[in-house]
Structures are given as C-alpha cells and as structure tokens.
Amino acid sequence: MAAIAVLPALGLAALLPAAASAAPPAQPQRPVCPGPVALDYGRCHAQVVTDARGAPNAASTPTGYGPAQFHGAYQLPASASTAQTIAIVDAYDDPKIESDLAAYSATFGLPACTTANGCFSKVNQSGAPGPYPNANSGWALEIALDVEVAHAICPNCKILLVEASSNSLANLAAAVNTAAKLGATEISNSYGGSEFSSEVNDSAYNHPGIAVTVASGDSGYGAFGYPAASPYVVAVGGTTLSLGPGNAYGGETAWSGAGSGCSSYLAAPAWQVADPSWALTGCGAKRGVADVAADANPSTGAAVYDTVRYQGRSGWFQVGGTSLSSPLIAGVFALAGGASSAYPAAGLYFHQLDSPATLHDVTSGSNGTCSTIMCRGAAHYDGPTGVGTPNGVGAF
C-alpha cells in the first residue's frame, strides 16, 4: 500500500534535529515503572528522559518526536481508510488522560479525540465506564504515552483505553479479553513480566484477526518476558531512529535496551521456523522475540503530555522504551486496515521475503552479548528488531 501525504508539522520546529541523519546524543533516562516485580505481575516498559540527577525532565513545550516525525520517517498515510479501534491496555487509572490527550492534539494540530465525539472511551477491566482503579503516577505516564502515540499515528482511529485493576498479569489479561469483546481491531500492550511454565496454557492473547502488539521489554538481550513470548502476538522490539531532512528516514540501529531472546517454554510459530535466518538464532524450536520493531530509544523518544504529577513533575516529557514502539506498531496496523490474517505476525515474515522494500532492515546495533543474531541487528531477521521497521504500511 503506497504512502500518502503525511501530517503537517504544526508546532514542531523545535523538535527538528540539526544534523541530517544523526541521532540526537544519548540522554540520561530511567524506568517509569522500576522493576523487578513479583512473579505473575508485569511492569510498564516506558523509559523517561531525566536530568543529570535522575529527575524526570518536564517542560512547558514538547521535546522529542511528534506525529510529523513518525509519519515522515516511516512514510505513513495520514489516516486509516477503514474504521479502526485501537485498544490500549494498561494497569491502574489515569484520571486526566482525556484532557491531556486534548492538549496533545491541540499542540500538534490533530483532530480532537473525545468521549463526546465518540473517538475516545475509557473502561475498567470489566468493560464498564467506572468505577476505575486507583491512580498510579508511573502507569499514568505510560497511559499518556500509549494513548497519545496511538492517536498520533492514526488520527482518525477510535481509542479504547482499558484499565486493569492492578498490574497482575491476570488482571491485565482480563483487560485484553475485554478489549477484544468490545470490538478492538488492534490491542497494544506496553508491559511484561517474567516467563512462567503455565504460560503454555494461557489463551488471553489468542484473538485471531486482531493485531495484538506487545512491547518486548527494555532490559536488553535475554530479558523479554511474557506476554511478548506468546506466539499469538506481534512482539515489538526497539530501535534508535535518526531523521533526515524534512523528517525523512535517516536510518536506524537496534536499541541497546530492546528485549530479545528465545522463550523458555513456548514453541516458535511456523512462520518463524520457516524464516531463512532462523538457523542463526539459536532458538531451535522455541519462540523468538521480537517480530518487528520501531523507535524505542528514549533519546529519540516521543513527546508526551501528562499532568498527573510524576516524581513531582508534570507537563511535556520525552519518553521511549518499547512502550513507545508497541502503540506505534498498533497504529501502523490500523492505518493498514487492521490484521490481514488470523495472526498478523505471520504476514510480517512473509513480506520481509516477498516485498522487502516495505520494511526497513535494521542491520546494526546491539542489545547485549551472545553468539547468535538474537542480540544484534542483522540482515533479514534478528532478535532486537525482528524483520525490521515500517516503510509505509505495505507489510502490515
């Protein structure tokens, strides 16, 4: 599918990099939801840019990439051609998300997405419009990232926020099932926990015909966890995205924090085993993470507006992590018209071979040390970036 005109760069002059194809310099950052967490619980995979003392930077104007940067670099259409609903599944409540989304939209010249106009809706994990869980400042920043990035990528998509009662994997899984029941065409999950042996029996993420995206994690090689390991999902890794002139694509490398590796329990789907590079993964018959990737480095992260005070600060934050790449890829699936097969990860592997120009092959960068392609960018498939990043929506 050919890309069409991208969004206008409204209010983005301060966000443009000075160099044509050099990534911004590395900036200090910290996990928004620090781990580790107990077994059977997940943590969000957002990373926020901080000052030299580790306090999150908060500004009165945007810093980081906005809609024009992502649309320009990935050659994305301005809107979806068919009705789509992107569900965001997160834990706890963000009581200010609708007003923060309104401020984000106004700043970047995006159409309003509100409860009143039918674009935005928020429910608890049972699917009811309240009561909502307790507020949590870390997860509120995660929610702001997810909702705003989804709207930035697909401005005419509906956004459904499903708030799990807690960060237990059981509650998050219940929220995923609710999103599917309520008609979501894409479900983004920017969290994860440790793998566990009974995950082989978990069907919460098995929703044929829905693009279920899951962040691969922010702790590098060998630290991807669950539900990224589920064979039913699109596991989304991370890159460092550089921009060229006019927000054109300037290149990508594997981000050092992108989660990747071989599952301890789950079998690789047929489309992974059939990949010509599979023998180089060292995974054998086990599921490999990730499947695809997008920008995740906080130093090239997204501008996020959040007025739920995080570490005592509010305003515009710069946030990355694979929590950024998951809703970004969910938005790309939405722009493409939704899942094109029961399990849309399969199509990504097919297009990598059949239509390689529809994906950027990320062949450099590393997220750890290993003897295989599961910890470094490589031609065709690799662990940190899967089969690559979007170049238009043709692969989706």
N, C-alpha and C positions, 0 to 999 in steps of 0.2 A: 504494500500500500504506500503510495507516494506521500511524502510530507507536504503540507500546505503551509500557508503563511502562519508565522508564529506570532505570539502575543507581542504587543508593543512594549517597549522598555520604559514604562511610565515610572518616574521617580527612582530610576536605577543608576543614575550617573555615578553616584558614589560607590557603587558596587563593582564597577568595571575594573579589571586588573590592568596594571600598567604595561606589563610585558605581553607580547602577542601569544605565546604558547608556554609560558612558565607558570607553574602552580604557585599560589601565594606561599610565603615561607611558613614553616611549621609553627604552630602556636600552642601554648600550654592548654591542656584540656583535662577534664575529669569526668568520671562516670556520673550520669544523672541519678541512677539507681545503683549505688555501690553494692557489690556482692562480697562474699558469696551468700547465697540464700540456701535455706534448708531444702533437703530432698523433697520433691513434689511441689516446689514453688519456683516461680520464674522472676526474673528481674528485667526491667526495660533495658534496651540496648542503645540508649542515647548517650552521647558524649558532648558536653558543653565546653566552649572555649572560655578560658579563665584568664585572670591577670597573673602576674608573676608570683603572687602569694596564694594562688589557688582559689580565689573567689571568682564566681562566675561573672563574666563581663555582661553588663546590661546597659543599653544605650537608648537614647531618645529617637534615634533613626536606625534604619536597617543596616546591618553588616552581614556579609555572607551572600550567597547566591539566592536569587529570586526567580519568579516564573520565566522571565526572559532568558536568563542564563541556562536554565534546564531545557527549555524548549529549543533554544538556539543550538546548544551543544549536541543534543540528542535528536535534532531535526524532527520535532514532534508537531503534529497537527494542533491547531488552535482549539479544537473541540472534538468530542465524540460524535459520530454520525448516527448512533442509535442510543436509546435511553439506557443509562447505566447507573447502578447504585454501588458506590464503594463503601464497604463497611470497615470501620476502624475498631478493633478490639483492644482494649486496654484495661488495666485494673484501677479501681478507685474512681473518684469523681473529680472532674474539673468544672467547678461551678461557674466559671467565667468564659468557657470556651466559645459560646455563641457570640458574645460581644468582642472577644479577641479575634475571632475569625472575621467579624465585620470590619475591625480596624485593619487587619491584614489585607482584606480585599480592597478596601478603600485606598490604602497606600499603594498597592500595585495595580490599580485600575481593573480589578477583576469584578465580574458580576457578583452582586450580593447573594449570599447563601444563608438563608434564614429559615426558622421554623415557619414564619408567616408565609413565605413564598413557596414552601414545600420542598426546598432544596436540602435543608438540614433537619435532622432529627436525632434525638438522644434518648436512649432507653437503658434500663438496667439489664442485668444478665437474664432476667426472665422475659424481657421484651416489653416491659411496662414503662411508661414515661414517669417514673418515680415510684417509690422513694429511691434515691440514689445512694450509693455507698458513701463512706466518709471521704472527705477530700484528702489528697496527698500531694504535696508540692512537687515532688520529683515526678510522679506519674502525671501530674497536670502539665508539666513542661513536655513530657513525652506525648501526651494527648494533643497539645498545641502543635507540636512538630508534625504529627501524623495527619491531623485534620487539615492543617494549612498547606502542607505539601500535596496532599491528595487534591485539594481544591486548586492549587497552583498548576498541577499537571493536567487536570481535566476540569476546567471551569464550569462546564455545563452538566457535570455529573452530580447526582444526589449524593450526599454524605450521610451515612448512618453510623453514629457513634454508639457502641455497645460497651457499657462499663461493667466489668466484672466486680463482684463484691469484695474480692481480695486478689492478691497475686498468687494464690494457689493455682497450680496447673489445672485442677479440677474445675475451679470457678472460671478460669479463662477458657477452658474447653467448652463449658456450658454456654459462655457468651458467643463462641464461634458457632455453635449449633443454633443459637438464637438468631444470629446474623443470617445464616443460611435460610432459616424458616421465614424470615421477614423479607426475603427476596433479594438479598445482596447478589450482585454479579461478580464482585471482587471482594475479598476479605483480607485485610492487611493485619499482620501480627508482628509487632516490634518488640518481642520479648522471648525469653527462653530460660530453661533450667537444665539441670544435668540429665543425661540419659538414664533410663531405668529399665530393668529387664521386662516389665509388663507392658512397655510401650508397644510391643509387637501386637497387643490385643486392643490398642486404642484406635477407635474409629471416629473420634471427634473431628478430625481434619479431613475425613474422607467425604468430600462433597463433589461428586462428578459434575462437570460442567461449570464449576465456579473456580475462578483463579484465586487460590488461597496462597498468599505470599507470606513468607516467614523470614525475619532477619536471621542471618547466620551467626551473629554474635560479634563481640568487639575485643576478644582476648586472643586473637590470632590462631595459628595452626593448632589443631587438636582440642579446641575449646568451643565447639559449635553447639552441642547440646540438642535438646528437644523443645519444641516440635520441628526445628529445622531439619532433623533427620528423618522425619516422616516421608515415606515415598509418595504420599498423596499431595504434597505441597510443592510450591516453587520456592526453593531455598535461595535467598538473595544475599550474595556476598557484597564486597565493597571495594571501591577504587578511590584514587585521588584524581579528580577531574580538573584538567587545565583548560583554559579558554583561549581561543584565538581572537582575532579582530572581529568586532561586531557580535560577540558571543558565539562565534563559531567553535566547533570542536577543535581543541588544541592538543588532545592526547590524554591517555590515562595510564596509570600504573596500579598494580594491586596495592591496596591499602594495608599497612602493616598490622592493623587490628582486625581485619576481616576474619571471621571464624571459618574454619575449613577442616576437613578430615574425613575419616571413614567411620561409619556407625559401628558401634559395638554389638548391636542386636538386629538391626533391620537390613533386609536384603535390598540390593540395588535393583531398581526398576529395569525392565528390559531395554528401555531406550538409553540408559546409561551403559549397560554392559555392551551394547552394540556400537558404542562410540569408538571410532578408530584409535583414540588416545587412551582408552580405558586401561589397557595393559600397563600404562606408565603411571597409573595412580597408586598401585599397590593395595587397592581396596578389595581386589578379588571379587567375591560375590556380595560384598557389603555395600550399602548405600553410601554414596559420596556427597559431600556438601562443599560447595554450593552448586546451583544450577545456572544462575545468571547473576549479574551484578549491576550496580550503579554507584554514583558518587556516595561516599560514606565518610571520608576523612573530615574531621571537624574543621581543619584548616581550610578546606574548600566546602564547608558546610552551608546549611540553609539559614536564611534569616527567619527567625521565629518570634512572634509576638505573644507574650504571656504576662498577664497581670496578676496571676496567683503567685504571690511572692515566693521565689525560690532562693534559699540561702539568704533571705532578707532583701532580695533584689527583684525588680520587675521591669518590663519593657521589652526591648529588642535584644534577643540572644542570638548567638551563632552556634548552631547545633548540628552534629553529624552522628556518626555511628551507623551501623546497619539498620538502626531505627529510621534513618533517612532513606536508605535505599529500598526498604520494603514498601512503604506507601508510594514511593516514586514509581516502582515497577508495577504496583497495583494500578496506578493511574495510567501507565502505558497500556496495560491490558484493556483498561476501559476505553482509552482512545481508539484501540484497535477493534472495538466492538464486543469485548468480552472473550471468554475462553473459546477457542476454536476446536477443542476436543475435550473429552472427559477429564483428562489430566493434562493441563496445558504445558507442563514442563516438557512433555514429550515433543511438542511442536518446536520448542526452542532448539533441541538437539537436531531435529530434522532440518530446520532452517540453517543451522550452523554449517551443514554439509551441502544442502541444496541451494541455498541463497545466502552465501557468506557475507555479501555486501549489506545485509540487513542487520548485522551485528558488528560492533567494534571488537576485534580480537585483541585482548589485553595480554601482552606477551612479556611484560617486565614487572618488577616489583616483587616483594616477598613479605610473608606474614609469619615467618619462623624458619626453623631448620629441619629439613628432612631430606631423604634421598629420592623423593618422587616429585611429581608435578602437583601434589596436594598442598604445597606451601609456597608456590611461586607462580608468577604469570608465565604462561607457555602458549605456544601455538595451539589453536583449537581449544580443547577443554583443559581447564586446570581448576584446582580447589578453590582458591580465593575468589576467582571471578567467573567460574563456571564456563559457559560457552561464550561469554562476552557481555557487552552492554548495548543498549538500544542505539540503532542508527535508523531512525524512523520507527514505524510500527509494523513493518512487514513480517518480522519474525514472531510477532505476538498474536 
